[in-house]
């Protein structure tokens, strides 16, 4: 992995050590692991997030980005469905979020965009 990738991982790990409640750094770390091929580490992050999923700062929308990074479209869409059912405000970013680009070609994505009411 390139030096910049390790620096990114270290930055997320430091943010996690400082703030244990907010899940955003943890989600970011999981996404970096996923797209850099560190599947086992990404799966560990997902397990941690799933354990904390009852907390309002752990959005199913955000965990979808980790699944998308792993190439697991079914679980990504499962997470997005949970976010939709929970009326997550993150769903307003659905079409613009580059972390979900790999899902755009799937017919489920167009259907979800339609249900959310995005143009």
N, C-alpha and C positions, 0 to 999 in steps of 0.2 A: 504494500500500500504506500502511496506517495506520502511524503512528509506532511503535506497539507491535510490529508485524511486523518493522520494520527493527531495532528493539532486540533482538528475538529472534534475528534473523539475525546481527547483530554479536556477540551473546553466544556463539552456536555457533561462529562463526569464531574468536573469541578462544580458546575451549576447544580447538579443533582445533590452533591454533598452539602451545598449551602442551603438549598431549599428542598425539603423533603415532601412537602405537601403538593406543590404545583407539579403537574405531570408534564408540562411542555418540554423541559430539558430531557426527560426520560424518553418521550416520544421522538424527539429529535435524534437522540442517541440510537434508538431502535431503527429509525429510518436510515441513518448513516451506516449502521451495521448491515442492514438489509441490502442497500444498493452497492455496498463495497464487498459483498460476497461473504460476509461473516454471519451466515445463516443461524448457527447455533446461538450466537450472542443475541441476535435479533429475536429469536424465539424466547430466550430467557427474559428479555425486556417485555415482550408481549405477555408472558406469564405473570410478571410483576404487575403490569398494567391491568390485566384481567382480575388479579386479586384486589386491586384498588378501584375497580370499575364502578363501585357504588358511590364513590366520591364525585361530586359535580365537576371537578377539574379534569376528569379523565373522560374525554369525549370519544365515543365510538367512531366519529368522523376521523379523528386524528389517528386512531389505531389502524384505520383503513389504509392510511398512507404507508404504514410499515408492511402490511400484507401486500399492498401493491408493489412495494419495493422488493419483496420476496418473490413476486410473480404469482402469488396465490390469489387469483381473481375472485374465486368463490368466497373466500373469507373476507376479502376486501369489500365485496358487495354485501356480505352479511353484516359487516360493521357499518356500512353506509345505510343499510336498511334500519339498523338500530338507531342510528343518528336521525334518520328521517322520522321514525316513529316517536322518538323523543323530542322532536321539533328543535333539533340543535341549530343554533344560528350559524354554525359553520357551513351548513348546507348551502348558504348563499354564495359560498366560494366554489362550489362544485365544478363549474365550467372553467374557472380560472386557475385552479390549483395545479401547478405543474407536477406535483407529486402524484397526481392521479391521472396523468396523461396516458399511461399504459392501459387505462380502463376505457378510454374514449371509443375505441373500435368495437367494444362489446355492446350488443343491443340493449343489455340491461342498463347501461349508462344513459343512453338516450331516453329510455323509459323513466329512469329516476329523475333526470333533468326535467322531463315533462311534468311529472308528479309534483316536483318542488315548485314548478311554475316559472322556471327560468326561460329566457328567450333562447 
